[in-house]
């Protein structure tokens, strides 16, 4: 495993009707749903570290703290950047920034844990 602070990734996403609070049940307005923003933040964290994991390893989310500060309309392009800021053994902490048209719409942190994929899945049964 070769993970170090400074690794980062960005995901870009165009908001569709299926991504709205009304569509996912987290509200009744036609704007980007907070659960979708969280999913984008997690996708960015996965992308940031995927190349640094050893064969057979993956990472799983353990904590999300996210402030959703501004609404994004259908058709908006949202960019979510995740930067790895701390590696503590198997625990990875990321800073998250989400923007829409240059405006910050969300910020927070995501914590993930590096696990052995087969061992992790074997515990489910």
C-alpha positions in Angstrom: 0.0 0.0 0.0 1.5 3.3 -1.1 -0.9 6.0 0.3 0.3 9.4 1.4 -1.3 12.7 2.1 -1.7 14.9 -1.0 -3.3 12.2 -3.2 -6.4 13.7 -4.7 -9.1 13.2 -7.3 -12.0 15.1 -8.7 -15.3 13.9 -10.1 -17.5 15.9 -12.3 -21.2 15.3 -12.6 -24.2 16.9 -14.3 -27.3 17.0 -12.2 -30.3 15.2 -13.7 -33.9 14.8 -12.6 -33.0 11.5 -11.0 -30.5 13.2 -8.7 -32.9 15.6 -7.1 -34.1 15.6 -3.5 -37.6 15.0 -4.8 -36.5 11.9 -6.8 -34.4 10.3 -4.0 -36.8 11.1 -1.2 -34.6 13.4 0.8 -36.9 16.4 0.2 -39.5 17.7 -2.2 -37.5 20.2 -4.3 -35.9 19.7 -7.7 -32.3 20.4 -6.7 -29.3 18.1 -6.1 -30.0 15.8 -3.2 -27.6 15.7 -0.3 -27.4 11.9 -0.5 -26.2 12.3 -4.1 -23.6 14.8 -3.0 -22.4 12.4 -0.4 -22.1 9.6 -3.0 -20.1 11.9 -5.2 -17.7 12.7 -2.3 -17.2 9.0 -1.7 -16.6 8.4 -5.4 -13.9 11.0 -5.4 -12.2 9.4 -2.3 -12.2 6.0 -4.0 -10.7 7.5 -7.1 -8.0 9.3 -5.1 -6.6 6.1 -3.6 -7.5 3.3 -5.9 -4.0 3.2 -7.6 -2.2 3.1 -4.2 -4.0 0.1 -2.8 -2.3 -3.4 -2.9 -3.9 -6.2 -4.9 -6.8 -7.6 -2.8 -7.3 -4.4 -0.9 -10.2 -2.0 -1.1 -11.4 0.9 1.1 -14.8 1.2 2.8 -16.4 4.4 4.1 -16.7 4.7 7.9 -17.6 8.4 8.5 -19.0 11.3 6.4 -19.3 14.9 7.7 -20.6 17.1 5.0 -22.1 20.6 4.9 -24.4 21.0 1.9 -24.3 24.8 1.6 -26.0 25.8 -1.7 -28.5 24.3 -4.0 -27.6 23.0 -7.5 -30.3 23.0 -10.2 -30.9 20.2 -12.7 -28.4 20.7 -15.6 -25.7 22.1 -13.3 -22.2 20.7 -13.4 -20.9 19.8 -10.0 -17.3 19.1 -9.2 -16.3 17.3 -6.1 -12.6 17.2 -5.0 -11.3 14.8 -2.4 -7.8 15.2 -1.0 -6.2 12.6 1.3 -5.0 14.6 4.3 -4.1 11.9 6.8 -3.1 8.3 6.8 -3.2 6.6 10.2 -2.5 2.9 9.7 -5.5 1.6 7.8 -7.5 4.8 8.3 -7.7 7.4 5.6 -9.1 10.9 6.1 -10.0 13.2 3.2 -11.0 16.8 2.9 -13.9 17.3 0.5 -14.8 20.4 -1.5 -17.8 20.6 -3.9 -18.3 23.4 -6.4 -20.9 24.5 -8.9 -20.0 27.3 -11.3 -17.0 28.2 -9.1 -19.1 28.5 -6.0 -18.5 26.2 -3.0 -21.7 24.2 -2.5 -20.4 21.7 0.0 -17.4 20.9 2.2 -16.5 18.4 4.8 -14.6 15.2 5.4 -14.8 11.5 4.6 -13.0 8.8 6.5 -12.3 5.4 4.9 -10.7 2.2 6.1 -8.4 0.0 4.0 -9.5 -3.6 4.2 -8.7 -7.0 2.6 -11.6 -7.4 0.2 -12.1 -11.2 0.6 -11.8 -11.1 4.4 -14.3 -8.2 4.5 -16.8 -9.9 2.3 -16.3 -13.2 4.2 -17.7 -11.6 7.4 -21.1 -10.9 5.7 -22.4 -14.4 5.9 
